């Protein structure tokens, strides 16, 4: 049965592509298990609280600030894309997408972050990670 399924899949997708997707799945999965907790436990407890301003590179030279925003948005777009892929491949897709969104700059971002982080399953997962490393739970604004 598996041979028939594999033969059918190979009609549409080459073996090299299947191997590449398998390797990417493993890399994304292992990478997400390491990188996502590393980032989430280092965030300040009020990072997602929309009542607290979150300036970034405000005191730097304008050229450096533009370059920093360009790099940050590029990395955010990569996290968002990889998180989307992890919805279909092994990995922590939702948390990866949340980190990607928090790195991007767009109107209404803080409210979207607060709405996402306000979901009890997401907030409990993140706070559980933070608790294991002795970090305080995240603070969110009431009724984001």
C-alpha positions in Angstrom: 0.0 0.0 0.0 2.8 2.4 0.9 4.6 1.6 -2.3 1.5 2.6 -4.3 1.1 5.8 -2.4 4.8 6.7 -2.8 4.5 5.9 -6.6 1.5 8.2 -6.9 3.2 11.0 -5.0 6.4 10.6 -7.1 4.3 11.2 -10.3 3.7 14.7 -9.2 6.7 15.5 -7.0 10.3 14.4 -7.6 12.2 12.3 -5.0 14.7 15.1 -4.6 11.8 17.5 -3.7 10.4 15.0 -1.2 13.9 14.6 0.4 14.3 18.4 0.6 10.9 18.8 2.2 11.7 16.1 4.7 15.0 17.7 5.6 13.4 21.2 5.9 10.7 19.7 8.1 13.3 18.3 10.5 15.3 21.5 10.5 12.2 23.7 11.2 11.0 21.3 13.9 14.3 21.1 15.8 15.0 24.8 15.2 11.6 25.8 16.5 12.1 23.7 19.6 15.3 25.7 20.4 14.7 29.2 19.0 11.1 29.8 20.0 11.5 29.2 23.8 14.8 31.1 23.7 13.1 34.2 22.3 9.9 34.0 24.4 11.6 33.7 27.8 13.8 36.7 27.0 10.9 39.1 26.3 10.0 41.6 29.1 6.8 40.6 30.9 5.0 43.7 29.5 6.1 43.2 25.9 2.6 42.5 24.6 0.9 45.1 26.9 -0.4 47.7 24.5 -0.5 50.3 27.3 3.3 50.3 27.5 5.2 52.1 24.7 7.7 49.9 22.8 10.2 52.2 21.2 12.9 50.6 19.1 16.3 52.1 18.2 14.8 55.5 19.0 18.1 57.0 20.1 20.2 55.8 17.2 21.4 57.6 14.0 18.6 57.7 11.4 20.5 55.7 8.8 21.2 53.0 11.4 17.6 53.0 12.5 16.4 52.5 8.9 18.8 49.7 8.4 17.8 48.1 11.7 14.1 48.3 10.8 14.8 46.8 7.4 16.7 43.9 8.9 14.1 43.4 11.7 11.2 43.4 9.1 13.1 40.9 6.9 13.6 38.5 9.8 10.0 39.0 10.9 8.8 38.1 7.4 11.0 35.0 7.4 9.6 33.9 10.8 6.0 34.6 9.6 6.6 32.5 6.4 8.3 29.7 8.2 5.5 29.7 10.9 3.0 29.4 8.1 4.8 26.4 6.7 4.9 24.9 10.2 1.1 24.8 10.2 1.5 22.0 7.6 5.0 20.7 8.7 6.2 19.7 12.2 7.0 22.7 14.4 5.5 25.4 16.5 3.7 27.3 13.7 1.5 29.6 15.7 4.3 30.7 18.1 6.7 31.2 15.2 4.1 33.3 13.4 3.5 35.4 16.6 7.2 36.2 16.8 7.3 37.1 13.1 4.3 39.4 13.6 6.0 41.1 16.6 9.1 41.8 14.5 7.2 43.3 11.6 6.1 47.0 11.4 2.5 47.6 10.2 -0.5 49.7 11.4 -2.5 47.9 14.1 0.2 45.4 14.9 0.1 45.9 18.7 -3.6 45.3 18.8 -3.3 42.2 16.6 -0.5 40.9 18.9 -2.6 41.5 22.0 -5.5 39.7 20.4 -3.3 36.7 19.5 -1.5 36.6 22.8 -4.8 37.0 24.6 -5.9 33.5 23.4 -5.8 31.4 26.5 -4.1 28.4 24.8 -1.2 30.6 23.5 -0.8 32.7 26.7 -0.8 29.5 28.8 1.8 27.9 26.6 4.1 30.9 26.6 3.7 31.5 30.4 4.4 27.8 31.0 7.7 28.1 29.1 8.5 31.3 31.0 7.7 29.6 34.4 10.1 26.8 33.7 12.9 29.3 33.3 11.9 31.4 36.4 10.5 34.3 34.3 7.3 36.2 35.3 4.2 35.6 33.3 3.4 37.9 30.4 1.1 40.9 31.2 -1.6 41.8 28.7 -4.0 44.7 28.7 -7.5 43.9 29.7 -9.9 43.6 26.7 -7.2 43.9 24.0 
